[in-house]
């Protein structure tokens, strides 16, 4: 191999909001970021995207349950990468979070087979993130000779 890493010429592409939401729908684990009385938090969650909104489940009295009363400034992100091909993507959604009260939406979220909690315990509180902005990037490495 010759040359420096900067000579390889990978490409970085900004994604549209539609592309971002489509990519979010291809995976089930992301991180929710917010600030609470204990400071900055970055917590992994299982999630599902329905109608452009992000949903996850939490315990009634867990760390994330503080979002149930509404939180106007959260970020939600997913990073995907493939080491072998040196490619991947990231998506970040920003907006507000709140507890879902509508029974039809709760049933739809809890009934989604892609939203299976990995941790034990009862996670019947559904939190919705309503993105006000969604952005992402895709990186692709150029094939080496």
C-alpha positions, -999 to +999 in steps of 0.1 A: +000+000+000+014+034-009+003+069-002-014+084+029-049+079+041-059+112+026-049+099-009-076+072-008-104+097-016-134+084+003-167+102-002-189+119+024-225+126+014-251+146+032-284+127+034-319+141+029-345+139+056-363+111+037-330+091+034-324+096+071-358+083+081-354+054+058-321+044+073-335+048+109-361+022+099-334-004+091-321-007+126-335-010+161-309+004+185-301+041+189-292+066+216-313+093+232-295+123+245-309+148+270-301+169+300-317+162+334-310+171+370-279+149+369-265+165+338-260+152+303-274+118+295-267+095+265-287+063+268-290+034+243-326+023+236-345+000+213-367+020+190-390+020+161-399+047+136-436+051+127-449+080+106-417+100+109-416+098+147-393+078+169-407+056+197-392+037+225-403+020+257-391+026+293-400+017+328-425+038+347-399+050+372-367+045+352-340+070+341-359+077+309-393+081+325-383+117+332-390+124+295-426+114+300-436+149+313-422+164+281-387+175+272-383+201+245-346+195+237-335+160+230-313+144+203-316+109+190-289+092+170-278+061+152-244+052+139-238+023+115-205+012+102-187-016+084-150-018+093-141-040+064-154-016+038-147+015+058-182+027+051-212+037+072-238+063+080-251+084+109-284+100+115-293+126+142-328+137+150-334+167+172-367+177+188-390+172+217-399+141+236-430+132+256-450+103+269-476+089+246-511+090+260-531+079+230-541+042+235-542+034+198-506+047+193-494+029+224-509-004+211-494+002+177-459+008+192-461-021+218-474-044+191-445-037+167-423-068+165-392-047+159-395-031+193-384-058+217-367-047+249-333-063+255-333-055+292-356-072+316-385-056+335-418-041+325-414-013+299-449-001+293-443+036+292-440+047+255-419+078+248-422+096+214-395+118+199-410+143+174-381+155+153-380+191+143-348+184+123-332+153+109-297+151+094-272+125+085-242+116+064-230+085+046-193+077+041-180+054+015-144+044+011-130+042-024-119+007-034-082+003-032-063-011-063 
